[in-house]
Amino acid sequence: MSLRKPPLPRLLLDNVSCMRNAQQILRHVNASIHDGGALVLMGTNGSGKTTFLRMLAGFSRPSAGQVLWNGHDITDSGVFHQYKLQLNWLSLKDAVKEKFTVLDNVQWFEVLEGKQGNSMPALELMGLGRLAKEKARMLSMGQRKRLQLARLLAMDRPIWLLDEPSVALDTEGLKLLEYIIAEHRKKGGIVIVATHQPIEIEDAMYLRLPPRFPRRMTLVDMLDRSDF
Ligand SMILES: Nc1ncnc2c1ncn2[C@@H]1O[C@H](COP(=O)(O)OP(=O)(O)OP(=O)(O)O)[C@@H](O)[C@H]1O
């Protein structure tokens, strides 16, 4: 009888530790994320969710351990170049161009991705179809968040890194967010969410970040601050 090796996880956190300002955020984390998987980072304000997410995007190195994509360290320059093309990052800075129409704000990203035809259906799904031709400056905060989610759909990259995706969304918006996450996972996509608000994601792995408190400033910190 031949024993088959289990499939390599798409993403592997191998004994990963993460620090910020010389303080530990998480240490020795091990997690395997396969296609269709989801990881939720929970924690209070300032606990380091964004920092951890940035590390998973390969923007910074873990203080120990490694993050592997298809078995390769994402911080290796050749690997990072390919890995970042898999990622769709949703941040609190929405990069909405206010003078452009709502549709242009989505289509621009879709065209850069070499795709077409996804923007209008994505806006309609997010409840912004009627506003497609309006200037983006007309949008409320929740509508801007919906626009960001429409971009995710239009670009259609496999790994979503979502930083506080539910902020500013109403109940219907939250349901839509949960729906598009579930649909993305059904297609084999991976979703990693940093949030301090409850969000329903079936069979997700959870990492809870302990609260952090500012340590006393050292002389080095003081010299580092521009306002000193
Ligand atoms: N640009 C920066 N320079 C120095 N320290 C920073 C910077 N950005 C964040 N920090 C510090 O790093 C720690 C973690 O911040 P981070 O933004 O990762 O937390 P978070 O959990 O995402 O918070 P929130 O829920 O408020 O978005 C905080 O203590 C914060 O003060």
The ligand as a Gaussian input file, in Angstrom:
#p B3LYP/6-31G(d) Opt

LIG

0 1
 N        3.573000      53.636000      11.883000
 C        3.755000      53.185000      13.113000
 N        4.893000      53.470000      13.790000
 C        5.093000      53.017000      15.028000
 N        4.207000      52.262000      15.700000
 C        3.074000      51.943000      15.093000
 C        2.769000      52.386000      13.768000
 N        1.557000      51.911000      13.423000
 C        1.124000      51.200000      14.484000
 N        2.022000      51.220000      15.479000
 C        1.909000      50.559000      16.786000
 O        1.892000      49.156000      16.599000
 C        0.938000      48.563000      17.465000
 C        0.022000      47.669000      16.653000
 O       -0.702000      48.496000      15.727000
 P       -1.670000      47.863000      14.674000
 O       -2.126000      48.942000      13.759000
 O       -1.043000      46.651000      14.079000
 O       -2.887000      47.385000      15.625000
 P       -4.371000      46.935000      15.270000
 O       -4.663000      45.747000      16.125000
 O       -4.513000      46.751000      13.801000
 O       -5.200000      48.171000      15.765000
 P       -6.636000      48.764000      15.326000
 O       -7.682000      47.780000      15.792000
 O       -6.707000      50.032000      16.092000
 O       -6.626000      48.956000      13.833000
 C        0.214000      49.689000      18.190000
 O        0.681000      49.718000      19.508000
 C        0.594000      50.920000      17.440000
 O        0.772000      51.997000      18.332000

